[in-house]
Amino acid sequence: MNFLSNKYFLLILRLIVGGTFIYACAGKLLNQELFARAIYNYKFLPDVFINIFAIVMPYLELVTAVFLILGIFKRGSAFMIIVMLIVFIISLTQAYARGLDISCGCFSLETVSEKSDILLRIIEDIFLLVATFIIFIKSKPIIKQEIQQ
């Protein structure tokens, strides 16, 4: 398992996870109304929180993804992405379990009216979660890095 600590392997993981989150947030930033509609279709959040979530989430995804790619606050960025992925997995799983035939709203918002393969999105999010967890575990805390220098 030594390759998991390889800095190039961790960089590739950071690029994959960060790039995926940047790609995912692009459409959400450009059309927050459609993103809010996609969130509403999950019937998971109280209506009062939907617009706030639709506004804040894409910016949170963007900032944490950029920080992760650039190696700024790697552990903190990875932790935030882990939390987001857990929320996404729970949301998708409850929609799948309830038999909701909805668009994920994960990447493309033009197709909010089209149905997506929720199970495939859950599997993708689990892979991203594992990759981000590896980044989190294998990245050294800032304090530890300063002590070693």
C-alpha positions in Angstrom: 0.0 0.0 0.0 3.1 2.2 -0.2 1.9 3.6 -3.6 -1.0 5.3 -1.8 1.5 7.6 -0.2 3.3 8.4 -3.5 3.0 12.2 -4.0 2.3 11.7 -7.8 -0.5 9.3 -7.1 -2.0 11.7 -4.6 -1.7 14.5 -7.1 -3.5 12.5 -9.7 -6.3 11.7 -7.1 -6.5 15.4 -6.2 -6.7 16.4 -9.9 -9.5 13.8 -10.6 -11.6 14.7 -7.5 -11.0 18.4 -7.8 -11.6 18.4 -11.6 -14.8 16.4 -11.1 -16.1 18.9 -8.6 -15.1 21.9 -10.8 -16.9 20.3 -13.7 -19.9 19.5 -11.6 -20.3 23.1 -10.1 -19.9 24.9 -13.5 -23.5 24.3 -14.6 -24.8 24.9 -11.1 -23.1 28.3 -10.9 -24.5 29.3 -14.3 -28.0 28.3 -13.6 -28.9 28.2 -10.0 -32.6 28.2 -10.7 -32.4 24.8 -12.5 -30.2 23.5 -9.7 -32.7 24.6 -7.1 -35.4 22.7 -9.1 -33.2 19.6 -9.2 -32.8 19.9 -5.4 -36.5 20.3 -4.9 -37.2 17.1 -6.9 -35.4 15.1 -4.3 -38.0 16.1 -1.7 -35.3 15.8 0.9 -34.7 19.4 2.2 -37.4 21.7 3.6 -38.4 24.2 1.0 -37.0 27.1 2.9 -33.5 25.7 2.6 -33.6 24.9 -1.2 -32.6 28.3 -2.6 -29.9 28.8 0.1 -28.4 25.3 -0.7 -28.6 26.0 -4.5 -26.7 29.3 -4.0 -24.0 28.1 -1.5 -23.3 24.6 -2.6 -21.7 25.4 -6.1 -19.4 28.0 -4.5 -18.4 25.5 -1.8 -17.7 22.9 -4.4 -15.6 25.3 -6.4 -13.5 26.7 -3.6 -12.8 23.3 -2.0 -12.0 21.8 -5.4 -9.6 24.6 -6.3 -7.9 24.3 -2.9 -7.6 20.6 -3.2 -6.0 20.8 -6.7 -3.6 23.5 -5.6 -2.7 21.7 -2.4 -4.0 24.5 -0.2 -5.4 23.1 3.1 -5.4 19.6 1.5 -6.8 17.9 4.6 -9.5 20.6 5.2 -10.5 20.6 1.5 -10.6 16.8 1.4 -12.6 16.8 4.6 -15.2 19.2 3.2 -15.4 17.2 0.0 -15.9 14.0 2.1 -18.8 15.7 3.9 -20.4 16.8 0.6 -20.0 13.4 -0.9 -21.7 11.8 2.1 -24.6 14.2 1.8 -24.8 13.5 -2.0 -24.7 9.7 -1.4 -27.4 9.9 1.3 -29.6 12.2 -0.9 -29.2 9.9 -3.9 -29.8 6.7 -1.9 -33.0 8.0 -0.3 -34.2 9.0 -3.8 -33.4 5.6 -5.1 -35.0 3.8 -2.1 -38.1 5.9 -2.5 -38.3 5.1 -6.2 -38.0 8.7 -7.3 -37.5 8.9 -11.0 -35.6 12.2 -11.1 -32.6 13.9 -12.7 -29.5 13.8 -10.4 -28.6 17.5 -11.0 -25.0 16.4 -10.5 -23.4 17.6 -13.7 -25.8 18.7 -16.4 -28.7 20.9 -15.5 -30.2 21.2 -19.0 -31.6 17.7 -18.5 -33.4 18.3 -15.2 -36.5 17.0 -16.8 -34.7 13.9 -18.0 -34.2 11.0 -15.6 -30.7 9.9 -14.6 -29.3 6.6 -13.5 -29.2 7.3 -9.8 -27.5 4.0 -8.9 -24.7 4.9 -11.3 -24.3 8.3 -9.6 -24.2 6.6 -6.2 -21.4 4.3 -7.4 -19.5 7.2 -8.9 -19.8 9.2 -5.6 -18.5 6.2 -3.6 -15.4 6.0 -5.8 -14.9 9.7 -5.3 -15.4 9.3 -1.6 -12.7 6.5 -1.4 -10.3 8.7 -3.5 -10.9 11.7 -1.3 -10.5 9.6 1.9 -7.1 8.4 0.7 -6.1 12.1 0.1 -7.3 13.0 3.6 -5.5 10.1 5.3 -2.2 10.4 3.4 -1.9 14.2 3.5 0.1 15.5 6.4 -1.5 18.0 8.7 -0.1 21.5 8.3 1.2 21.6 11.9 3.1 18.3 11.4 4.7 19.6 8.2 5.9 22.8 10.0 7.4 20.7 12.8 9.3 18.5 10.4 10.8 21.5 8.5 
